[in-house]
Amino acid sequence: MQRIVVLGAILGAGLFAIGVSAQQGAPRVPAIDTIEKVADNLYRIPGAGGNSAVLVHEQGVLLVDTKVPNNGQALLEVIKKVTDKPVTHIINTHTHFDHTGSNSEFPATVEVVTHENTKANMERMDAFKTDAGRVGLPDRTFKDRLTVLSGKDAVDLYYFGPAHTNGDTFVVFRNARVMHAGDVFARKGPPLLDVNNGGSGLAYPDTIEKATKTIENVDRVITGHSDVMSWQDFVDYGEFNRLFLSHAQASLAAGKTAEQAMADFKLPEKFKDYDLS
């Protein structure tokens, strides 16, 4: 997410609209020095933007999301704690600068892979309009599904429609039974929507439902900005989004204000640890 700013839970277009804004300058970058093992040959690097995933494969390293700008070298240094192999692939879950910000700091030989809509969104970003910046643009795109690498290293990429943006990619590390959900599942809380890049609160629950009904053999999920969670947490998040949308639509029809709607928004007990602030 591009320094997501929640402008308020407001009723509009039949849903609680969550506003976003982007700050494309070079922000102050906190140091990243932690790499956590998720499964054999699969790691998570938190901080300085979205969660990055690192798959150590036979020929090198596949990296998911490159954080805010000025983190390319820091990522390489942290990766060296687990392998000396070079980065061969970058997969971006979506366009936002805290997930694509350091793409251009990697060699042009690194293959960048995204959904086709994410490539179009990235091409509109000032950071990728310079000669140096264009190095970080996608070299390869897909429409619905793509498999990168093969055998025990196979990584499956899926697209099921708009949610956080119109190019959200679900990255499934097949052998590890782990999925990176990007900011479609950033944390346990209301969805964050970037309507300027095609995000849709109306489509959000359906997109997650398509993912849960299609993707198989996943036990854990790397979220966009929180801890690693279970597959059931992801399934439950789809239910939460459907309840959230339905309540907003009913409140709008009843003529309630946003404040009134939020005040009487009641959730099942399993959502008690969700942050609705």
C-alpha positions as CSV (number, residue, x, y, z in Angstrom):
1,M,0.0,0.0,0.0
2,Q,1.3,3.5,-0.9
3,R,1.5,5.0,2.6
4,I,-2.2,4.2,3.0
5,V,-4.2,7.0,4.7
6,V,-7.6,6.0,6.0
7,L,-9.7,9.1,5.4
8,G,-12.6,7.7,7.3
9,A,-15.3,5.0,7.0
10,I,-17.8,6.8,4.9
11,L,-20.9,5.6,3.2
12,G,-20.8,5.9,-0.6
13,A,-21.4,3.8,-3.7
14,G,-23.0,1.2,-1.5
15,L,-20.0,0.4,0.7
16,F,-17.7,1.9,3.3
17,A,-15.2,3.6,1.1
18,I,-11.6,3.7,2.4
19,G,-9.6,6.4,0.8
20,V,-5.9,6.2,0.0
21,S,-3.2,8.7,-1.0
22,A,0.3,8.1,-2.2
23,Q,3.5,9.8,-1.3
24,Q,6.0,9.1,-4.0
25,G,9.0,10.8,-2.5
26,A,11.8,8.9,-0.8
27,P,10.7,8.3,2.7
28,R,12.9,7.8,5.7
29,V,13.8,4.1,5.6
30,P,14.0,2.1,8.8
31,A,16.7,-0.5,8.8
32,I,15.8,-4.0,7.9
33,D,18.0,-6.7,9.4
34,T,15.6,-9.6,10.1
35,I,14.9,-12.6,8.0
36,E,12.5,-15.2,9.4
37,K,12.2,-18.8,8.3
38,V,8.7,-19.7,7.2
39,A,9.4,-23.2,5.6
40,D,12.3,-25.0,4.1
41,N,14.0,-22.6,1.7
42,L,11.3,-20.0,2.2
43,Y,11.7,-16.8,4.4
44,R,9.9,-13.6,5.3
45,I,11.6,-10.2,5.6
46,P,9.4,-7.7,7.6
47,G,9.7,-4.0,7.8
48,A,10.4,-1.0,5.5
49,G,7.2,-1.5,3.7
50,G,5.4,-4.6,2.8
51,N,6.5,-8.1,3.9
52,S,9.0,-9.5,1.4
53,A,9.2,-13.3,0.8
54,V,12.5,-15.0,-0.2
55,L,12.5,-18.4,-1.9
56,V,15.9,-20.0,-2.3
57,H,15.7,-22.2,-5.4
58,E,18.1,-24.3,-7.3
59,Q,19.5,-21.5,-9.5
60,G,19.1,-18.5,-7.1
61,V,16.6,-16.4,-5.2
62,L,13.1,-15.5,-6.0
63,L,12.0,-12.3,-4.2
64,V,8.5,-11.2,-3.6
65,D,8.1,-7.4,-3.1
66,T,11.0,-5.0,-2.7
67,K,9.7,-2.6,0.0
68,V,10.1,1.2,-0.1
69,P,12.9,2.8,-2.1
70,N,16.5,2.6,-1.0
71,N,16.3,-1.0,0.3
72,G,17.8,-2.9,-2.6
73,Q,21.2,-3.3,-0.9
74,A,19.7,-3.9,2.5
75,L,17.6,-6.7,1.1
76,L,20.7,-8.3,-0.5
77,E,22.5,-8.1,2.8
78,V,19.7,-9.7,4.7
79,I,19.3,-12.5,2.1
80,K,23.0,-13.2,2.5
81,K,22.3,-14.5,6.0
82,V,20.6,-17.5,4.4
83,T,22.3,-17.9,1.0
84,D,24.9,-16.5,-1.3
85,K,22.8,-17.2,-4.4
86,P,21.9,-14.3,-6.7
87,V,18.4,-12.8,-7.0
88,T,17.0,-14.1,-10.3
89,H,13.3,-13.1,-10.1
90,I,11.2,-10.4,-8.5
91,I,7.5,-10.8,-8.2
92,N,5.4,-7.8,-7.2
93,T,2.1,-8.5,-5.6
94,H,0.8,-5.1,-6.7
95,T,1.9,-1.6,-7.8
96,H,2.3,0.3,-4.5
97,F,5.7,1.9,-3.8
98,D,6.2,0.1,-0.5
99,H,6.1,-3.2,-2.5
100,T,7.9,-2.1,-5.7
101,G,10.1,0.8,-4.4
102,S,13.5,-1.0,-4.7
103,N,12.8,-2.9,-7.9
104,S,15.1,-0.6,-9.9
105,E,18.0,-1.2,-7.5
106,F,18.4,-4.7,-8.8
107,P,20.3,-5.6,-12.0
108,A,18.5,-5.6,-15.3
109,T,19.2,-9.3,-15.5
110,V,16.6,-10.0,-12.7
111,E,13.3,-10.9,-14.2
112,V,10.4,-8.9,-12.8
113,V,7.0,-10.6,-13.0
114,T,3.6,-9.0,-12.3
115,H,0.0,-9.1,-13.3
116,E,-0.7,-7.2,-16.6
117,N,-2.7,-4.6,-14.7
118,T,0.0,-4.0,-12.2
119,K,2.5,-3.4,-15.0
120,A,0.1,-0.7,-16.5
121,N,-0.2,0.8,-13.0
122,M,3.5,0.9,-12.5
123,E,4.1,2.5,-15.8
124,R,2.1,5.5,-14.6
125,M,4.3,6.0,-11.5
126,D,7.0,8.7,-11.7
127,A,9.6,6.3,-10.2
128,F,9.5,4.1,-13.3
129,K,9.6,6.9,-15.9
130,T,13.3,7.6,-15.8
131,D,15.9,5.5,-17.6
132,A,17.1,4.1,-14.3
133,G,13.6,3.5,-13.0
134,R,12.5,1.6,-16.1
135,V,14.9,-1.2,-15.1
136,G,12.4,-2.1,-12.4
137,L,9.4,-2.4,-14.6
138,P,8.0,-5.9,-15.3
139,D,9.7,-8.0,-18.0
140,R,6.9,-10.6,-17.9
141,T,3.2,-10.4,-17.1
142,F,0.2,-12.8,-16.9
143,K,-3.6,-12.6,-17.1
144,D,-5.1,-15.3,-14.9
145,R,-2.4,-17.8,-13.9
146,L,1.3,-18.3,-14.4
147,T,3.9,-20.8,-13.0
148,V,7.4,-19.5,-12.4
149,L,10.2,-22.1,-11.9
150,S,9.5,-25.8,-11.8
151,G,9.5,-29.0,-9.8
152,K,9.9,-28.5,-6.1
153,D,10.7,-24.8,-6.7
154,A,7.4,-24.1,-8.6
155,V,5.7,-20.8,-7.7
156,D,2.1,-20.4,-8.9
157,L,0.7,-16.9,-9.5
158,Y,-3.0,-16.3,-9.5
159,Y,-5.3,-13.4,-10.3
160,F,-9.0,-13.4,-9.4
161,G,-10.1,-9.9,-10.0
162,P,-9.9,-6.5,-8.2
163,A,-9.7,-6.0,-4.5
164,H,-6.9,-3.8,-3.0
165,T,-6.0,-2.8,-6.6
166,N,-7.0,-4.2,-10.0
167,G,-3.7,-6.2,-10.2
168,D,-3.4,-8.1,-7.0
169,T,-1.4,-11.3,-7.4
170,F,-1.6,-14.3,-5.0
171,V,1.8,-16.0,-4.9
172,V,1.7,-19.7,-4.0
173,F,4.9,-21.5,-3.0
174,R,3.7,-24.9,-4.0
175,N,6.1,-27.1,-2.1
176,A,6.1,-25.1,1.1
177,R,2.2,-24.9,1.1
178,V,2.5,-21.1,1.8
179,M,0.8,-18.2,0.0
180,H,1.8,-14.5,-0.1
181,A,-1.4,-12.5,-0.3
182,G,0.0,-9.0,-0.6
183,D,-2.3,-6.3,0.6
184,V,-5.5,-8.1,-0.3
185,F,-4.9,-9.5,3.2
186,A,-2.7,-6.8,4.8
187,R,-3.8,-7.4,8.3
188,K,-7.0,-8.2,10.3
189,G,-9.1,-5.1,9.7
190,P,-11.1,-3.2,7.2
191,P,-10.0,-3.5,3.6
192,L,-7.7,-0.9,2.2
193,L,-8.8,0.2,-1.3
194,D,-6.8,2.1,-3.9
195,V,-9.6,3.1,-6.3
196,N,-7.2,5.1,-8.4
197,N,-5.5,1.8,-9.3
198,G,-8.7,-0.2,-9.7
199,G,-9.4,-1.3,-6.2
200,S,-13.0,-2.3,-5.5
201,G,-14.8,-2.9,-2.2
202,L,-17.7,-4.3,-4.1
203,A,-15.5,-7.0,-5.7
204,Y,-13.3,-7.6,-2.6
205,P,-15.3,-10.5,-1.0
206,D,-15.8,-12.2,-4.4
207,T,-12.1,-12.0,-5.2
208,I,-11.2,-13.6,-1.9
209,E,-13.9,-16.3,-2.3
210,K,-12.6,-17.2,-5.8
211,A,-9.1,-17.5,-4.3
212,T,-10.2,-19.8,-1.4
213,K,-12.2,-22.0,-3.8
214,T,-9.4,-22.3,-6.4
215,I,-6.1,-22.4,-4.5
216,E,-5.4,-25.8,-2.8
217,N,-2.8,-27.2,-0.4
218,V,-1.9,-24.0,1.4
219,D,-1.6,-24.0,5.2
220,R,-0.1,-20.6,5.9
221,V,-0.4,-17.1,4.5
222,I,2.2,-14.3,4.4
223,T,0.2,-11.1,4.8
224,G,1.0,-7.7,3.4
225,H,2.0,-6.0,6.6
226,S,1.3,-8.3,9.6
227,D,2.5,-11.7,10.8
228,V,2.2,-15.0,9.0
229,M,-1.3,-16.3,9.5
230,S,-3.2,-19.5,8.8
231,W,-5.2,-20.4,5.7
232,Q,-8.3,-20.3,7.8
233,D,-7.5,-16.7,8.8
234,F,-7.6,-15.9,5.1
235,V,-10.9,-17.7,4.6
236,D,-12.3,-15.8,7.6
237,Y,-11.1,-12.5,6.1
238,G,-13.2,-13.2,3.1
239,E,-16.2,-13.7,5.3
240,F,-15.4,-10.5,7.2
241,N,-15.3,-8.5,4.0
242,R,-18.7,-9.9,2.9
243,L,-20.2,-8.9,6.3
244,F,-18.6,-5.5,6.1
245,L,-20.0,-4.8,2.7
246,S,-23.4,-6.2,3.5
247,H,-23.7,-4.0,6.6
248,A,-22.6,-0.9,4.7
249,Q,-25.2,-1.5,1.9
250,A,-28.0,-2.1,4.5
251,S,-26.9,1.0,6.4
252,L,-27.0,3.1,3.3
253,A,-30.4,1.9,2.4
254,A,-31.6,2.7,5.9
255,G,-30.3,6.3,5.6
256,K,-27.8,5.9,8.4
257,T,-24.7,8.1,8.8
258,A,-21.3,6.5,8.7
259,E,-21.0,7.0,12.5
260,Q,-24.3,5.3,13.1
261,A,-23.4,2.5,10.8
262,M,-20.1,1.8,12.5
263,A,-21.7,2.1,16.0
264,D,-24.0,-0.8,15.3
265,F,-21.6,-3.0,13.2
266,K,-21.6,-6.2,15.2
267,L,-19.3,-9.1,14.4
268,P,-19.2,-12.8,15.3
269,E,-16.8,-13.7,18.2
270,K,-14.1,-15.0,15.9
271,F,-13.5,-11.5,14.7
272,K,-12.9,-10.1,18.2
273,D,-9.2,-9.4,17.5
274,Y,-9.9,-7.4,14.3
275,D,-8.9,-3.7,14.5
276,L,-11.8,-1.6,13.2
277,S,-10.2,1.7,14.2
